């Protein structure tokens, strides 16, 4: 079930599937199936966390005592610079 979900959600439906498959084929050719499963889990969660932090839904660090500030974005979806603490 885990392998199916990784192949479906990361290997087929994600927008970072090409780098995933490049690394996965290298690991699979060496017989490292557990590495592919671990890589898929870690990649999914780190990318999701990073995107939430960029949108201002998460702190960029768990150790930050400062609360989240509102972030202005450009029309391209990139955080705008300036006037930020």
QUIGI-V325071 format. One line per field, one symbol per residue. ss: DSSP state (h for helix, s for strand, l for the rest). burial: + if it has 24 or more other C-alpha atoms within 12 Angstrom, else -. Layout:
BEGIN
ss: ???
burial: ???
END
This chain:
BEGIN
ss: lhhhhhhhhhhhllllhhhhhhhhhhhhhlllhhhhhhhhhhhhhhhhhhhhhhhlllllllllllllllllslllllsllllll
burial: -----+---++--------++-++-----------++-++--++---------+-------------------------------
END
